[in-house]
């Protein structure tokens, strides 16, 4: 029987007089891929920002592993075992792929400043462990060719994978993916879906995702929560949610079919691309 890893209870937040999220409750089971969908402005990314503590909830609570994390500092989220990617890629562009992954391992740091400055035996041992963890993720995602490349020179699709890798190197219990297929072409989106399934099944990481591409949502999600105007429309399997009349109306008006929703034309990167 699965156990609850993350639970939102009556979650809400207001910005001025605007209620961006209103009384949203859901639970994510350990080991599942749980996806938030909804039209633009539905409140999906706001929920992500509440969980990762960028915003403070005006009402309700967030529990992770049974602990109330609604008021902890944002920099403590990673230490709790939560990692996140962003729709707009947030990487250190003038550092290498490997150096960006080292940063993702920071939550496991056990040395003091003076030990790092003097490069003591403990600091050297920790650096070896950081490098080992980064190399494991590089191997897992097939990124050996890009290990020492500067991020600034990489194609967009590869940068998306680097950000995914940086989240994984922290060895999270929960990985938040904010529109992982955004800007990717059809082939790259399919590869992203394969990695999400591998992250769930091989690494045992629970995934909470915001996504617009319904083909990706259908292929990787165990359950889907549809939102509109900051409130819940319905919760169920991908097929149940896509066929729900309230979801169809929220996306397309009185009638329509969600099967082709949000399929961008392929972006062209030249010779680069995800292998």
C-alpha positions, 0 to 999 in steps of 0.5 A: 500500500502506497504512503503519502509523501506530500499533502496540501490541505486547503491551500490558498494564496492571494496577491492583493485582491486576487485569489490565485489559489483557493482551497486546493487539497491533494496528496501525492503518494510515494513513488507516483508521477502526479501532474497538475494541468490547466489553462494559463493562469490556472494556478499550477505554478503558484502551487509549485511556488508554495511548495518550494516556499517561494510564496507563503500560503495565505491559508492551508498547510503543506506537509512533506513526510508528515512534517508541516513545511508551510513556514520553513525557509526556502533554502531549507527545502532542498535539505528536506529532500525536494528538488525543482526545475523551472519552466525558464531554465535557471543554470549558471551559463558560464560554468560547465555542465559538471560544475552545475551538477556540483551545485545541485549536490550542495544539500549534502555538504558536511564540511565547514568553510575553513575545511573547504578553504584549506582543502582538508582530508574531509573536504577532499573526500567530500569532493570525491563523493560529489563528483561520483554522484554527478557522474552517476547522473551523467551516465544515467541521462547519457550526457557524457559528451557534454560533461565539460561543456560550458552551458552557454554554448549548449542547445536549448534541449540539452540545457533542459536536461542539465537542469533535470540532472542538477535536480537529480544529483541532490538525490531528492525524494520529490522532484518538481518538474515545471513544464519539462517539455516546454520548448522541446520538439517531438523527439526531445519530448518523447525522450523526456517522457522516457527519462521521467518514467526511468526516474520514477521506476529505476531511481524511485523518485516521486515526481510532481509535474506541471505540464501542458503537453497532454501526450506527455501527461498521458504517457507518464502520469499515474494521476492528474489534477486539473485546475482552473482559476486557482481551484480544482476541477477534477482529479483522476487518471489521465483518461478520466481527466481528459474526458471530464466535461469541466476540463474540456470547457476550461480549455476549449469552451463548451466542447472540444478534444484535448488530445492535441492540446499544446503541441508546438512545432519542432524547434531547430537546434542545428547539429545538437540534440538529446541523445 
